[in-house]
């Protein structure tokens, strides 16, 4: 499945701040947008939340932008939105 994620780096906490089914979420991260820190933190945050191995998520587009397109393997769309809404 593919999901659009808008990232807000340099925040106080790692958390989802906005859910826009069926295609996007907005996330705040403690990491800085330097040296790939925010990208790695985003993938780590989502893999822990979804209980998936790290290699199940990949940034397809937006490595240097706030808006990213993430490919997620190992979870269907319905399960993804259910998990996200529970957090």
C-alpha positions as CSV (number, residue, x, y, z in Angstrom):
1,X,0.0,0.0,0.0
2,X,1.1,3.6,-0.5
3,X,0.5,6.4,1.9
4,X,1.4,10.1,1.8
5,X,3.0,11.5,5.0
6,X,3.5,15.1,5.8
7,X,6.4,15.5,8.3
8,X,7.0,18.2,10.8
9,X,10.5,17.8,12.1
10,X,12.0,19.3,15.3
11,X,8.9,18.7,17.4
12,X,8.6,17.8,21.1
13,X,7.3,14.3,20.5
14,X,6.9,11.7,17.8
15,X,3.2,11.5,17.1
16,X,0.5,11.5,14.5
17,X,-1.3,14.9,14.5
18,X,-3.7,14.5,11.6
19,X,-5.3,11.6,9.9
20,X,-6.8,12.0,6.4
21,X,-8.1,8.6,5.2
22,X,-7.8,7.1,2.7
23,X,-4.5,8.5,1.6
24,X,-2.5,10.7,4.1
25,X,-1.3,11.4,7.6
26,X,0.6,14.2,9.2
27,X,3.3,13.3,11.7
28,X,5.5,15.3,14.1
29,X,9.0,14.0,14.8
30,X,11.7,14.9,17.3
31,X,14.4,14.4,14.7
32,X,16.1,17.2,12.7
33,X,15.7,17.4,9.0
34,X,19.4,16.9,8.5
35,X,21.5,13.9,7.4
36,X,18.4,11.8,6.8
37,X,17.6,11.9,10.5
38,X,13.9,12.7,10.0
39,X,13.4,10.1,7.3
40,X,14.9,7.4,9.5
41,X,12.9,8.5,12.5
42,X,9.7,8.4,10.5
43,X,10.3,4.9,9.2
44,X,11.3,3.7,12.7
45,X,8.2,5.4,14.3
46,X,5.8,3.8,11.7
47,X,7.4,0.3,11.9
48,X,7.0,0.3,15.7
49,X,3.4,1.5,15.5
50,X,2.5,-1.1,12.8
51,X,4.7,-3.8,14.4
52,X,6.4,-4.5,11.1
53,X,10.1,-5.2,10.2
54,X,12.0,-2.0,9.1
55,X,12.5,-3.4,5.6
56,X,8.6,-3.3,5.2
57,X,8.6,0.4,4.7
58,X,10.3,2.5,2.1
59,X,10.3,6.1,1.1
60,X,9.4,6.2,-2.6
61,X,9.3,10.0,-3.1
62,X,10.1,13.1,-1.1
63,X,13.5,12.2,0.6
64,X,14.3,15.9,0.9
65,X,10.8,17.3,1.2
66,X,8.2,17.4,4.0
67,X,5.7,15.5,1.9
68,X,6.7,11.9,1.4
69,X,5.2,8.9,-0.3
70,X,5.8,5.7,1.7
71,X,5.3,2.2,0.5
72,X,4.2,-0.2,3.2
73,X,4.4,-4.0,2.8
74,X,2.9,-6.5,5.3
75,X,-0.3,-4.7,6.2
76,X,-3.5,-4.1,4.2
77,X,-5.2,-0.7,4.0
78,X,-8.0,-1.5,6.4
79,X,-5.7,-2.7,9.1
80,X,-3.4,0.3,8.6
81,X,-6.1,2.8,9.2
82,X,-7.4,0.9,12.2
83,X,-4.0,0.9,13.8
84,X,-3.4,4.5,13.0
85,X,-6.7,5.6,14.5
86,X,-6.1,3.7,17.7
87,X,-2.8,5.4,18.4
